[in-house]
Amino acid sequence: MMNNGQMRDAFFHQALKGDKSWIWYFLSAIAIIVAYGIGQIPILVLAAMKQASGELSQQELKSFSETADFSLLGISSTTGLFLVILGFITALGALYLLNKYLHKRSFQSLITSFEQVRWGRIWFAFGFWMLMTALIEVVMYLMHPDSYTFNFQLSRFVPLLAVTLIFIPFQTSFEEIVMRGYAMQGIGLWARYRLVPILITAVFFGLLHIFNPEIQEFGMGIMLTYYISVGVFLAVITVMDEGLELALGIHAATNIYGAAFVTFTGSALQTDAPVRASEINAPLMLGFFIFSALVFLAISSRKYGWESLAKVFGRIQFPETEPESAIANIE
């Protein structure tokens, strides 16, 4: 099998398969948003019913929208987490159908440029990132032990772990496939340089999180910097590895860890995790993330034989049968 250097831009080449008309990208974006909204109907109906019955005041509804405290709706945080994830499941289903019937491409082409999804890479990234996150958590605990509280209850932890392991991968996979797969490949059709789709999708990824409670808790500047940095990192490893597998593993590890094991005040994932941090040093968190990302890049580069990271600044090389900028060939 060819290595990544020999398959340069093969991941971007996937966008050349099937119908690449710009109108399908436009309509798909609208349809995905609608599908996500459909998935949120159960939680909206529940909130409306609680308000209509007088069990939920207008002030409590506002508080719920800001804190995602599902006890205000009379349900457990684990049930609430599942209801939130439903929107991502319906959106992922919509993306699958749109890609199949509008673009007439295989869904796998959004994930990898290889013949099969490289599951070994997903598991490697998942395990590595989970371990790094746990080690950093230990360091932060040793620095600020008073910020942590422990409340392990087996009856709550088991269903929480089941929901996170089964359903959170749908949420994280949707975000990766739609941002670092569908959108980045589509932008690559007209972008002359790889850095363009990397940066555009990273900024958009950051803006998608602008309504997260972390923004209000820690400030827009530092949290947008964090989310955009995450977006750049995940896009870079996708371009370097010619596939989404590593990004899929890292994103799943991040959200599963934050939902099932350690949560914090102000987190978008308010769960019955056995450990809760009452205070988070956002700049330090950003610093630890950058450190972890650099370590991961160094190890993965050696492990998978990547070429120089200078690749991300170069021009996208489409097949000779395609014009220099593939936008000329978009119908």
Stockholm file with secondary structure:
# STOCKHOLM 1.0

chainA/1-331         MMNNGQMRDAFFHQALKGDKSWIWYFLSAIAIIVAYGIGQIPILVLAAMKQASGELSQQELKSFSETADFSLLGISSTTGLFLVILGFITALGALYLLNKYLHKRSFQSLITSFEQVRWGRIWFAFGFWMLMTALIEVVMYLMHPDSYTFNFQLSRFVPLLAVTLIFIPFQTSFEEIVMRGYAMQGIGLWARYRLVPILITAVFFGLLHIFNPEIQEFGMGIMLTYYISVGVFLAVITVMDEGLELALGIHAATNIYGAAFVTFTGSALQTDAPVRASEINAPLMLGFFIFSALVFLAISSRKYGWESLAKVFGRIQFPETEPESAIANIE
#=GR chainA/1-331 SS CCCTTTTTTHHHHGGGSSCCCHHHHHHHHHHHHHHHHHHTHHHHHHHHHHHHTTSSCHHHHHHHHHHCCGGGGTSCHHHHHHHHHHHHHHHHHHHHHHHHHTSCCCGGGGTBSSSSCCHHHHHHHHHHHHHHHHHHHHHHHHHCGGGEEECCCHHHHHHHHHHHHHHHHHHHHHHHIIIIIIIHHHHHTTCSBTHHHHHHHHHHHHHHTTTSHHHHHHCHHHHHHHHHHHHHHHHHHHHHHTBSHHHHHHHHHHHHHHHHTEEETTCSCCCCCSEEESCCCHHHHHHHHHHHHHHHHHHHHHHHTCCCGGGGGSBCCCCTTSCSSGGGGCC
#=GC SS_cons         CCCTTTTTTHHHHGGGSSCCCHHHHHHHHHHHHHHHHHHTHHHHHHHHHHHHTTSSCHHHHHHHHHHCCGGGGTSCHHHHHHHHHHHHHHHHHHHHHHHHHTSCCCGGGGTBSSSSCCHHHHHHHHHHHHHHHHHHHHHHHHHCGGGEEECCCHHHHHHHHHHHHHHHHHHHHHHHIIIIIIIHHHHHTTCSBTHHHHHHHHHHHHHHTTTSHHHHHHCHHHHHHHHHHHHHHHHHHHHHHTBSHHHHHHHHHHHHHHHHTEEETTCSCCCCCSEEESCCCHHHHHHHHHHHHHHHHHHHHHHHTCCCGGGGGSBCCCCTTSCSSGGGGCC
//
